[in-house]
């Protein structure tokens, strides 16, 4: 087996990291999020069914997880393809596709999209949150789980010969379950065997990212190759954020384009706006963490696509970057965040 050291691995095979270009490190192109359906408030049940239309779009934007069809991103491959071409035209090079086992990873579709658009697509190995683990997964030992993750990177995933190039997003709940704990340990073991990049979805509590990094470290992972996703909705306090930044992993703001009043999954959290996200990134840059920041949209429902009035995969390049410049984050720093940091993270060590 040839070593992947010094290379990044896309669904079409290993590439030189220099070729990746501007990279979104946390997106989904084909995914089934039915596992997270949240019943709407009493009296609003009829709004869950039926197609996405102008007249229910505002409600869907406020209650994205209460509309059944909205959760079926995998039905939109044609629209996704069109949007990938727009991403490429806007200067984009690579998308890390974070769909793992449990939410409908589709290796063949990812390969087809990469072939038809010329965008580099990097697929994710491993498992999503506990509520999507099969009884078989829940019964596995850390060694068995490690074997599966390593095979998904070296041999191919889901019965195909198409290979993953990162581990994750690895799903973690709050509190962390035993099965998720074993998957995290397996992630760490696969990481230390292969020198691969890993990416974690933390539970919705500001202590969760600290706990997860500790578990990974104790199990032998290289924290400098680790991304903590969804910091937008996880650590809102600046002092705590700077404490977390000291641990040395990548700090990902990956919910760009998500703005709503009421966060269905965690009503205690005020979901930040895009302007708030830029403010937090500016704080991290000012504190010297520009080599650790990553950005993405985490598109995972239909209403985020331009086809349904959403922002699409080009929002960061087209709208957020100009606003970052206005807010005093230089092009040089932006290029670190969107180009150099993803390249360094995605290169096998
Ligand atoms: Zn995700």
Boltz pocket constraint, residues with backbone or C-beta under 6 A from the ligand:
constraints:
  - pocket:
      binder: B
      contacts: [[A, 26], [A, 27], [A, 28], [A, 98], [A, 169], [A, 298], [A, 300]]
      max_distance: 6.0
